[in-house]
Amino acid sequence: MEEYLFKIVVIGDSAVGKSNLLSRYSRNEFNPNSKATIGVEFQTQIMEIDGKEIKAQIWDTAGQERFRAVTSAYYRGAVGALIVYDISRRLTFENVARWLEELKMHTDTNVVRMLVGNKCDLEHIREVSVEDGKNLAEAEGLFFIETSALDNTNVMSAFQIVVREVYNSVSRKVLNSDSYKSELSLDRIKIIDGDDASKSKYLCC
């Protein structure tokens, strides 16, 4: 079975719920008292698409300013990104532009990007409308979804859509060009055929 390893980063301001989105997706857990992420953590999830094994290595980056210099290196090799804001805090939405700028600086132009309005369970104190989210996503060419790590709304969908889009993008290029396989294996994604099983499976980061 062919295997793919994709690196996905989750970015956004501190306390928008990045770590809880990841723990809900990877372990189906939610911790209301989760502490701020220090530096970077990652989880690996396995999916199957078209009979191929997809390993999504999802990196959770700290949102605090003092870790920005450290975390910029972790964008390297990312092929997908979730840019998260908190629907109950307008400022976190306004800062999305800054995160998008940072993403552009540190990643390839064709990285799959999804805008995520988290904490949609806080409808009663919403400061960012669904329409605002959609409009920004449309203007920037992003996928868009609202989630709640607390009640597990759309969390699985958010990650799976990004992983599937990365896979679709890679598949199209692989189908179109054999040389793309060797290009990918240099720095971003390692595609492993059965014959390559003995070779290294990890090439990003």
N, C-alpha and C positions, 0 to 999 in steps of 0.2 A: 504493500500500500504506500502510495506517495505521501510524504509528510511535508507540511509547510510550517514555518515558524514566523509568526507576525508579532512585531512589537507595537503595542498600542499605549499611548500616554493619556492620562487623565489629568487635566489642568484646570485652573480656576482659582479664585480667591480662597483664602483660608476660611474654614468653617462652612463651606457651601455643601458639604456632605460627600466629598470625593471618596474618602476612605470607606464610608458606610455604603456607598454605591458598589464599591469593589467587594466588600465583605458580603453584601447581600447577593451579589452575582456569583461570587466564587464559593461561598460557604452557606448561603441563605441565612446569614446572621445580621442582626442590627444591634449596635451598641449605643444607647442614648448618651452614654458617658464617654464616648471615644475621645481620646486625647489627640491633640494636633500631631500630624505626621512630622517626624524629624527626618529631614533629607528625603529619601526615596525608599519606597517599598514596592515589591511586585509580586503578582500571583500568576500562575500559569493555568489556563483553562484549555481543555481539549474539546473540540467540536468535530463533527464529521460533515463534510459538504461534498456532494457528488462522489461519494465513496473514497474521499481523501481525508486524511487526518490533519486537522488544523490545530496547531498549538498557538493559542493567543497568550502572549506574555504581556500582562497589563501592568503598567508602571503608574504608581500613585505618587505624584509629586507634591511636596509641601507648598502651600500657597503663601507662606510668609515671605516677606521681602528678603530677610537675611539669608534665606536658602536659595535665592534666585541664581546666584553665581554658581552654586554647587549643582543645582538641578539642570542648568542649561546644557550640560554635557550629556544628560540623559535623554535629550531629544534625539540624539544621533541614532540613525537607523529606524526611527519610528515611521510606520506606514499608515497609522491611523491615530486619531486623536478625538477625545471627548472634551469639549470645553464646557465646564459646568458653572452655572450661576444658581443663586437661591432666589426663587420667585418672590420671597417675602422681604428681600433686601435689594432695593433698586441699584445701589452702588455696585453690587457684585455683577449686575447685568451691564452697567456702564463700563465696567473694567474688562468686559469681554474683548473689546477692541484692542486693548493692550496685550491680552493673552494671544489673540490672533496674530498680532504683529510679531510677538516673540516666536510663535510657531513658524511664521514665514521665515524668520531670520535663521532658525535652527534646523528646519526640515526641508525635504524635497517639496517641490510645488504640487505634486500630485498626491500628497498625503490625503487620506479620506478623513473628512472633518465633520463632526456632529455637534451641534449646539444642544445642550441639555439643561432644561429648566427644572432643577431639582426642588424637592419639598412641596410638591403640588398638593400634599395633604393640608398645607397651611393656607387653604383657599380664603379663609376669613381674614387673613392679614396680608393678602397678596398685594405686592407693589409693582409687579411686572405682568402685564396681560399676556395671554396666549398670542394675541395679535402682534404685540411688540416682539415677542420671540420669533414668530413666523416671519415678520418683516425683516428683522436683522438677518435671519438665516437665508432668506431669499436674496437680500442685497449682497451677502458675502459668499453665496453659493454653498451653503452648508446644509446638511441634513438637520432636522429639528425634531425634538421629542421632549415631552415633560414627564418627569419621573418622581417617584417617592420611594426612597430607600426604606422609610419607616413602614409603609404598608405594601411594599413590593410592587408598585405600579410601574409597568414598562421597563423595569431594570434589565431584565433578560433581553428584551427587544433592543434596547439601546446598544448594548455590547454586540449582540448578534448581527444587527444591521451593519455596524461598522466592519466587523470581521468578514461578513459575507461580501460587502462591497470591495474590501481589499482583495479578497479572493477572486472576485469577478474581474477586477482590474488586472491582477497578475495573470489570471487565466487567459484573458484576451491577448495580453502581450506575449505570453508563452506560445499561444497558438500561432501568433503571427511571426514569431522569430525565434529560431534556435539560439541565436547569439544572445538573446535576452536572458536565457538561462545562465550563461556564464557571467553576464553582466550582473545579474542579481546575486550570484554566489559571491561576488566580490565584497559587497558591503552592506546589503540590506536584508535580503531574504535568502535562505538556503532552501532549494527545492531538492528533496531527497527521493530518488527512485529506489526501487528494491536493490539495485546494483550498488547504490551508494551507501547502503546501510552501515558499512564499516567506517565510513568517513565521518568527520565532525558534523553534528546536526545543528550546531549553533553558530550563527555567523553575525547576527545583528548585535549591536551594543559593544 
